[in-house]
Each structure stands twice: as structure tokens, then as C-alpha cells.
Amino acid sequence: MNQGTEESTVSAAPGEALVKPAKAAKEDSRTDMVGKALGLLVLLGDEPRGASAAEISRRADLPFSTTYRLLGSLTRDGFVDYEPDGRRYHLGLRVFQLGQRVSNHHGFAGTALPILRRVTEETGEATILSVRDGIHHLTVNKVDGPQTFRVTSDPGHLGALHTTSVGKVLVAFADDATRAQLLDELPLDPLTEHSITDRDAFRAEIELVRRRGYATMDEENEAGMRAVAVPVFNAQGHAFASLATAVPVFRLSMEDLVACVPLLQSAAAELSARLPQR
């Protein structure tokens, strides 16, 4: 008994052994709920038309009561908007505000936008700036052309790497370790009948991009659209962003589109010199 009492006295003050685990468990629970709430925001980001609480609950694999409670908190704080008529939730303006601050911090708005506008003025077509976000590309800025046809890759859009010109560039000119991992592990799901889904074919495509210094997309990501992209290099010679011109297929042939490469490369060099690199 004395030994047991002595061990208890040495290991913890009275009540400490009970208080600390309870406190840690409470903190873990809060952290877990924050993670779940952030997960819901990510899911809503993939739903441009919004989603019901039941749909979000199924996609998040969370109990409906938990999902509903988290959506309520996010709505009160402005991160989510609720549409009563359709009973659907959308990302709120608070998310947009935070995204704009991130964009400004990296120079994508103030610094990049004038350069993209100049490219669009010369080509008459949409100009897109993207960065890699895991196994996707993230559109950080875009300027539509003066034509009536509008490119759908808006800022904040997450797209596939293997089916887009911007994505192929980000893979081809990543650092050696990242490129090797993406070539081995990147999902190659088809988005159109022209999408590359064969691993060897994808490796060959990336090698071609590295040799010629630009990437193309010809209806691989979206029927009726084609694009060409070039890397925006950091000081180490790796692509930290990619710059593209995108057009509907009826307006420019691939040959005419590739003729935009020197203009894109000049703009990419200017972006490389001006944007904070990561």
C-alpha cells in the first residue's frame, strides 16, 4: 500500500491524473471538430451549385446531426451561405475574402493580373495562371478574352494535372522527387475520350513537355476546348506556377495556339521576376 501511495504521489499531484486526460480529450475533440468543419468547406468548394445538408453529410461520411450543427456554425460566421428556397448550402463571402488575402499575399492579384491582361489583349483569348495544390492544379487568376465564349476555369477552381496544359507543365517542371512521385502515383482518370489514362503514355507526354518547354491540351479536359501552357520558374529552375492561353476549338487550330508560346514565355519570365516564389 505504501509503495502504491508513494508511486501515486511521485507521478502526479492530487487530481492531476484525472484533470489532464480530461483536458487533453476536450482539446482533441475541439481539434477534431475544426478538422471536420474545414472538410465541409472543401466539399462545398467542389459544389458550385451548392448542396443540401443530407448530401454533404453523405459525402463527408458524418452523422447528419453533426453536419447540420457544423453547417449552422459556419453559416453564422459567414463561411457558408444558406439558400432557403433550395435548401442548399454554398461557400460564403468570408471564404472569398480570405482567398483574396492569400492571393494578394502571393502577388497573384496586384502583380500578376496586369500581365495576364496584356497577354489577353494580344491574343484575344483567355489567360490563366495556376499553381499545384497536391494532385490538382489550382487556378489563382484568370482574364477572359473579349469574345462571348467564356472559359469556365475561374479562380479557386481545382483541376486535374494529367488532362490540362497547366497541369502537365506543373508536373514536367516540378523538382525531380515530386515529378517522379507524380509520374508513379498520380490518378489518371478520364475526363473525356481524349484524356491520357495510360501510365506509359503519360510519362512520354511529360517527357515531351520537358523537351519542348510547353504543354498542350486538345479536348483532354473538356470537350470543345484546347490550351497551351508554359512554366513560371523559380530561382531553382522549377515551375512554381504555369501560364496558359485557352480557346474553344472552333476559334484556333493547335498550330495557331502554339504560336502564342513565345508571348506566354515572355509573360512567364516577367511573372517569375515579380511574383514571390515558393
N, C-alpha and C positions, 0 to 999 in steps of 0.2 A: 504493500500500500504506500509506504513512504517513498519507494522508488518511483512508483507511478505518479504520486503527487509532485515529487521533485521534478520529474520529466515534464509534467504539465506546466509547472512554474517557470522552468527554463525556456520552454518553447514558445510560450505566449502569455501575455498579461491576461487577467481575468476578463472573459467575454470576448477577447480579441479573436480567438479561433472561430467564433461564431459570426462576429461582425464582418471580418474581412471577406470570407467566402460569399456572404450575402451581398456585400457591396460590389464585389467583383462580378457576381452573377447579374446584378442590376445593370452594371455598366456594359457587360456583354450583351444583355438584352437590348439596351438602347442602341448599341453599335449595329446589332443585327437588324433592328427596325430601320435605321438610317440606310443600311445597305439595300433593304427591300424597297424603300421609298425611291432610292436612286434607280433601282432596277425598273420600277414602274415608269419613271421618266424616260429611260432608254427605250422601253417598249412603246411608249406613246410617240417617241420620235420616229418610229418606224410605221406609224399610222397617220398619214397626212389627213385622212378624213375623220380621224378620231376613232374611239372605241368605247363600248359600254363597259361598265364595271364587271359584268359577268365575263365578257370577252377578255378583259385584262386579267381577271382572276385566273382564267384557264391558261392563258399564255404564260403568266408568271408562276403558275403552279402554286398558288397561295389560296388559303381559305377565303371565301367571298367576304366574310366579316372583316378579315384583316385588310384585304384590298380596299374595301369600301371605306374603312377608317383612315387608311393611309391617303387615299384619294381626297378625302374630306380635308385632311390636314394640309395637303399640297395645294388644294384649291383655296383654302383660307389664306395661304401665304403667297398666292399669285403664281405659283409654279405650274398650276394646271387650271384650265378653264372648263366649266361645265355648261353644256348646251342642253337646257331643259327640254326643248321640243323633241330633239332626237335622243335624249338621254345618253349623250356621248361626251367623253372627256377628250380634251386637246391640250397640247403643251401651252402654257400661259406666257404672258409677256415677260414675266420675271426671268424665264429661261432665255428669251431673246435678248434681254438686257445684259445678262451675264455673258452670253455668247458674243455680243458686240464688244464687251470689255476685253474678252480674250482676243478677239480679232484685232482690236486696237493695240493691245499689248504687243502682239506679234507683228504689227505694222501692216496687216493684210488689208485694212480699210484705208487709212490715210496714205500709206506709201504705195501699196500695190494697185489700188483702184485706178489712179490716173494712167498708169502704164497699161493696164488692161483696156482702158477706154481708147487709148491711142491705137492699140492693135486692132480693136473692133472698127475704129474709124477707117483704118487702111484696108481691112479685109471685107468689111460689111457683114461679118458673121459673129457669132457668139464666141467669147473668150472666157476660158475657165481656168482657175487656179486651184489646185488640190494638194493635199498632203496625205501621208499614210497614217491611218489610225488602225493599228493591228493588222487584221487581214482584209481591211477595206481601204478605199480612198475616201477622204472627206473633202467635199467642196467647201472652200473657205471664201471664195469670191467669184463672181461671175458678172459679165456685162453682155446683155443680149444685143444682137445685131438690130439694125433699123428695120429689117424685114418683118413681115407679120408673123412668121413662124417663130415660135419661142422654144428655146431649149429648156428641158424640164429639170436639169441638174442644178437646183438652187443651193445657195449657201446652207450648210448643215446637212446636205444630202450625203449619205453613206452608200458607196457603190462597190461593185466587185473589182478586184485588181486584175483578174485574168481576162476580163471581157472589155476593158476600156483602154484607150490610149494612155490616159493619165496614169492608170494603174500599172500598166506594163512598164512605163518609164520608171515608176517608183520601185518596182521590183528589180528591173535591169540595172539601175544605178544606185541601189542600196549598197551598204557595206557588204563585204564578202560573206560574213557569217549570216547576216539577215537574208541576203539573196539566196544562199544555199538552203536555209531553212524554209523559205517561202517556196522555192522550187520543189522541195521534197514534200511539204505538208499543206500547201495552200489548197483549199477545196476548189474543184474545177466544175462547179455545177453549171449546166447550160441555161442561158437566158434566152437565146434564140437558136435557130437551126445552124447558125454560123459560129456559135461560141466554141472556143477551144476547150475540149474536155479530156484530151489525151495528154498524159504527163510528158511523154517524149516530145510531142508536138509543141507543148507549152515551153519546154526547155529550148527547143530550136527557135521559137518565136522570140524569147528573151535574148538569146544569143544574137539574133538578127538585129534586135533593137540596140544592143550594145555596139554592134559593128557600125551601124549607120547613124546612130546618135539621135534617133527619134522613133516614135511608135505610132502605129495606125490602128484604127478600129473601123471595120466596114460591116455594119449591121450585126456585130457580135454581141452588143449590149442592148440594143434597141432597134427594132426593125425600122428601116427608113432613115437611119442616121449614120453618119460616118464622122471621124475625127482624126486629128493628128496632134501629137504632143511631144514636147521636149523637156529635158530635165532642167531644174533650177539647182545649181550645185552649191554646196558649202565649201569651206576652205580645204576640206579633206578630199574633195572631188566626188562626194556622194550626193545624191539627189535628196534635198530636204523638202522639195516641192516639185510640182510639174505644171506646165502651162500648155493649154490646148486651144485649138480652134475646132469648133463643132458645127456641122452643117447638115441639112437634110440632103439625101442622096440625089434628089432631082435638081439641086442647085449647083453642085460642084462635083466633078469627077474626082477620083482619088488622085490622079495626076495633078489636077489643078490645086487640090488641097495640099498636097506635098510641097507645092511651090510656095506655100506660106511658111515653110520651115525656117528659112533664113530670118524672116521677120520675127518669128517666135523665139529663135535663138538669141537675137539681139535684145528682145524684151526680157528674156530669161537672164541674160547677163546683167542687165540693169537691176532686175529684182534681186539677184544674187548679191550685188554690191550694196543694196539698200536695206534689204529685209534682215531682221535679227535671225541668225542661223541657229539650228538646234542639232 
